[in-house]
Amino acid sequence: MDYFSLYDTYHCVRIKDKRLGFLYWALFVSILLYIVGYVIFYNKGYLEYETPTGVLSVTLKKPRNLTIDASENTHYCVDESSHSDKGVYTSKCKIWHPLDIVYPPSTGDTISITTSITEMNWERVCAENALQCDKIYEETSNDHFFIAGIEQMELTIEHTMQVNKFTAEKLTDRFYHNDDDEETVSSELFTESSRNMEGKLLSSNGTTLLYFSEFRRDRIPIQTLLQAAGTSLDDISDNQVRHGYKPKHPKTLRSRGLVLYISLSYDNTEETWFGVGAPKYSYRVYRLHETSHQLIEPLLEDHESTDPENEKNHLGHKRTFRKRSGIYLKFDITGRIGRPSFMAFLINVASAMSLVTIASLIVDQLALYILPFRNAFETAKYSDQSDTFSQTDKKRKIKEEKKKSKSKKDK
């Protein structure tokens, strides 16, 4: 019970020791520089942040002044499929419209751009009413070709971001007209379109390759996009290597396909020393190594057989499939949008006070348990005043009893 009747309070004990003083002030200055210099000013700890969401639209287009000539692409276009002197796969080329090159149609954050096609003709060799078949269709012929001029095509991108947690005050006209023709202030979610922002295209190592201005859609040539990813369609595909085996005639990325990951990041604090500015965005392109992109497009061209019996069992039906390889682009919306917040600033100040308390605790432990004069430090830091207060209480009671007895005698 004596332990629960005690109360620990703190008093200031000044210890004149160079080692303790230097350590404490070194820790204090380090904490101050970290919190004030790095957290609050450099990292803008007085702001609260929210990750934006958004939507985007991606289309493939041919530049207006571009004339595609397959004869100029001699490094991968030949009359017949063959292997070049370097062992790189080459083939004949065809010129396609961008709407035919993109398959399947773009779904917003993904787009597949065809670079190589193998058309396969199949014939049904298994009757539908058969009980057992080794195979259903047999390939009768195939034709391979590249799509010419892919690198000269352009991606056209439009996007809009929104911060669900923040609101922006905007002046808007009243929905209904009145005589005063006044304007009202409405609170809406923080939303911005790419046509009202500036942006840039970054390579995977952070180098700026393109700048995008306001009031225009973003146009990125495929060649520049591949450059940002540090690759080329003429590079040898690393997806062909299995357990150390390398093919005798390796195929290029143009033939096998590749996957590019594009990070679309928004930020309104990066280019300001203090506070927030207008939101800006950046594309950063990464290539996912040891990946390929291939898919099958069924053309659904069934041709009826001339033999009635075969027609009954669907024997001899012919179908054509396209095996497409190409560039698969996956966009991911990320970033951070900040706004001033007193609570965020208060949390960082509280963190600084906690670190200062920890620094004082470290110095106290060194003084009490490590340094040579630790016993003297402990005596100076801790003092038990319970006996002093008990003696004082006894003296007070004796004085009160003397006063009472004196008052009785006077009566």
Summary of the structure (lengths in Angstrom):
residues: 411
radius of gyration: 38.6
end to end distance: 43.3
largest distance: 143.9
contacts: 1084
relative contact order: 0.17
helix: 28%
strand: 35%
